[in-house]
Amino acid sequence: MSTTIISERINNLSESATLKMTKLGRELAAKGVDVISLSVGEPDFNTPSYVKEAAKKALDDNFTRYSPVPGYPELRKAIVEKLKAENNLDYDVSQIVVSTGAKQSLSNAILTTINPGDEVIIPTPYWVSYSEMVTLAEGKSVFINSTIESDFKITPEELEAAITPKTKLFMFSSPCNPTGSVYNKAELEALAKVFEKHPEIYIISDEIYEHINFVDKHESIAQFPSIKDRVILINGFSKAYAMTGWRLGYLAASKEIAAANDKLQGQTTSGTCSIAQRAGIAAYEGGLETVLKMKEAFARRRELVYNLLKEIPGVKTNLPEGAFYFFPDISSFFGKKDPAGNVIKDSADLALYLLNEGHIATVGGDSFGNNNYIRLSYAAADDKLVEALKRMKAALAELI
Ligand SMILES: Cc1ncc(COP(=O)(O)O)c(C=O)c1O
C-alpha cells in the first residue's frame, strides 16, 4: 500500500526547474547575498499604465462576477481582431478560449486531445512544462534533438522520421523558450508540408514571444490553409504586455477543439479573472507602442550579452533571433573541478556552481531537454547584465 496521500501522477511530476532556480536565488538573496537573477522568464518592465487604468475602472464598474467560461465576448472579439490585424489569420469568436495564462491554454489543449499512450512530438530544447503536461495527460513525449549548430531548429526530414502511427500532436514554440530560435516562413512551410501528409496530427503552436523577434515579422504555422484547422495557436499577454502576474492567455483553434476546451475549463477553473480580462481588452485596443519600446531594450541587451558571452573561454553561443534568452553550450566545463574539489558533472551542477560561487541564477539545460547548455534570461537591467557576465566569466575561470 502506498505510504503517501500524494498521487503517483503528482509524485512522478518534476518540479519546474526555472521556478526552482528562482526560488534558490531568492533564498540566497534573503541571506544578504547580492544575487543577480538571469533565471526568470519575465520582462523586467511594469505593465503599461493604460492597462492598469483599465483594471481599476473594471473594479469600479463592478466587473467582479463570474465571466463566461471562455472569456468575455469583447475580449474574444479583440483577440479575433488582433489575430487578423497582426497575423492575417481569420478566426471566429467561437474559436477563442481565454484562460489563466498561456500555460493553462497549453495544458487544456493537451488534456483535450491526448489519450493514454498517444505520442506528442516535441523538438528539444523545449519549454520545461511541455513534457510534464504530456505526462499528466498520460501521453508519451517523443523528442527530436537539435543543437546549437542548426540554431536549435529541426528539419522536415527529422520531423517525418519521428512520426509513428501513435503520433497525435506536435508541439513547439517560435520564438522559442529556451533558445530564442525563430522559424522563418519557408521553414514553417516545409514543416507544414510534412503535416499535409499526416492529416491525423495536430500542431500546438506556442507564439507567446511573437513580438520579441529581432529579425523579421512574426510568422505563424497557422497561416497555411491546408493545415490551419489542425493548428492550436497559443498566445497571451504575459510577455508582450509585461503582464505575467495577471494570468491571461488564450488559444485559437477549430470550433470542435475550442468547444472541448470550454467544456474542460467549465469543470476546472471557470473563466479567468474578470479584472485581468478587462485589462486585456485595453492592452489589445492600445496597440503595440509599449511592446515595441520593450523590444528595443531587449535588442540592445541581446547585443550586450552576445558580445560578453563570446569573450568567455569555453562557452559557445549563437545569436538568438527572438525571445529574451541565450542558450550557450557549456559542456566544455564538464569533468572540471571547482575550487572546493567538486566535479561539475552536468548543466545542473554548473548552474548551482554559478549560483553559489558567482551569485548569478541561471537554469541548467537538462530541464529543457539538452544537458550541454544553460539558459540565461536577459530580461534584466543593462548594468546587471554586465555585472552578471563579469561574474560568470570569473567563476568559470576558477574551474580546472
Ligand atoms: C514558451 C512559453 N509558453 C508559455 C508560457 C506561459 O505563459 P503565461 O504566463 O501566459 O502562462 C511561457 C512562460 O514562461 C513560455 O516561456
The ligand as an ORCA input file, in Angstrom:
! r2SCAN-3c Opt
* xyz 0 1
  C       7.227     29.157    -24.221
  C       6.280     29.607    -23.160
  N       4.979     29.290    -23.276
  C       4.084     29.667    -22.352
  C       4.461     30.383    -21.236
  C       3.414     30.722    -20.199
  O       2.927     31.997    -20.322
  P       1.761     32.536    -19.374
  O       2.398     33.476    -18.404
  O       0.801     33.230    -20.299
  O       1.133     31.375    -18.703
  C       5.800     30.723    -21.063
  C       6.231     31.445    -19.845
  O       7.377     31.485    -19.464
  C       6.726     30.329    -22.052
  O       8.023     30.647    -21.928
*
